[in-house]
């Protein structure tokens, strides 16, 4: 069953890719494919420092016809688990922004520690009732997905759109 999300979490004043890049050092909350070292290594050429994290009030939702999830508001409590990347350079932020689907909105979210971090939020539409299964992704798709990321990485680093 497809779930329609019509009212995502309120957008704080600090949202959007341009706003994030205008600010100083910060962290990225990763709840999907970016929490896998193989994907980060393929895209960035290294594995950034990271720590376990969770985003209360959200879930990593499975999306229609996509291998990756979308972070959406969870209707009945709970939290999305993942990691925070703590030492991204501005260039690495640009690569990740170019890599992420244009539908995502980069927003600041409150983490379970009380600190805030940036996360790519899915705005709604094409959301399935079930949560994304990271273990299934790792078992069935990670190797091919990381190889695809490695092929995209040079273009992203050169500032080319993902489709070129």
Long-range contacts (C-beta under 8 A, 24 or more apart in sequence): 1-128, 1-129, 2-64, 2-126, 2-127, 2-128, 2-129, 3-61, 3-127, 3-128, 3-129, 4-124, 4-125, 4-127, 5-72, 5-73, 5-122, 5-123, 5-124, 5-125, 5-127, 6-124, 7-73, 8-72, 8-73, 8-121, 8-123, 8-124, 9-57, 9-58, 9-73, 9-107, 9-109, 9-121, 11-105, 11-107, 12-107, 12-108, 14-107, 14-108, 15-105, 15-106, 15-107, 15-108, 16-105, 16-106, 16-107, 17-97, 17-106, 20-93, 20-106, 20-118, 21-90, 21-93, 21-94, 21-97, 26-117, 26-118, 27-84, 27-85, 27-86, 27-88, 27-115, 27-117, 27-118, 28-84, 28-85, 28-88, 28-93, 28-96, 28-117, 28-118, 28-119, 29-53, 29-55, 29-82, 29-83, 29-84, 29-109, 29-111, 29-117, 29-118, 29-119, 30-82, 30-83, 30-84, 30-85, 30-119, 31-55, 31-58, 31-60, 31-69, 31-71, 31-80, 31-81, 31-82, 31-119, 32-60, 32-68, 32-69, 32-70, 32-71, 32-82, 32-132, 32-134, 33-67, 33-68, 33-137, 33-145, 34-85, 34-96, 35-82, 35-83, 35-134, 36-138, 36-142, 36-146, 38-142, 38-143, 38-146, 39-142, 39-145, 39-146, 39-149, 40-85, 41-146, 42-146, 42-147, 42-149, 42-150, 42-153, 43-95, 43-96, 43-99, 43-149, 43-150, 43-152, 43-153, 43-156, 44-92, 44-95, 44-96, 44-153, 45-153, 48-85, 48-86, 48-87, 48-88, 48-92, 49-85, 49-86, 49-87, 50-83, 50-84, 50-85, 50-86, 51-83, 51-84, 51-86, 52-81, 52-82, 52-83, 53-81, 53-82, 53-83, 53-84, 53-111, 53-112, 53-113, 53-117, 54-79, 54-80, 54-81, 54-82, 54-111, 54-112, 55-79, 55-80, 55-82, 55-109, 55-110, 55-111, 55-112, 55-119, 56-110, 56-111, 56-112, 58-109, 58-119, 59-131, 60-131, 60-132, 60-134, 61-122, 61-127, 61-128, 61-130, 61-131, 61-132, 62-127, 62-128, 62-130, 62-131, 62-132, 62-133, 63-122, 63-126, 63-127, 63-128, 63-132, 64-126, 64-127, 64-128, 65-126, 66-126, 67-137, 67-141, 67-145, 68-101, 68-132, 69-122, 69-131, 69-132, 70-104, 70-121, 70-122, 70-126, 70-127, 71-109, 71-119, 71-120, 71-121, 71-122, 72-121, 72-122, 72-124, 72-127, 79-112, 84-111, 84-117, 91-157, 94-159, 95-153, 95-156, 95-157, 98-156, 98-159, 98-160, 98-161, 98-162, 99-149, 99-152, 99-156, 99-162
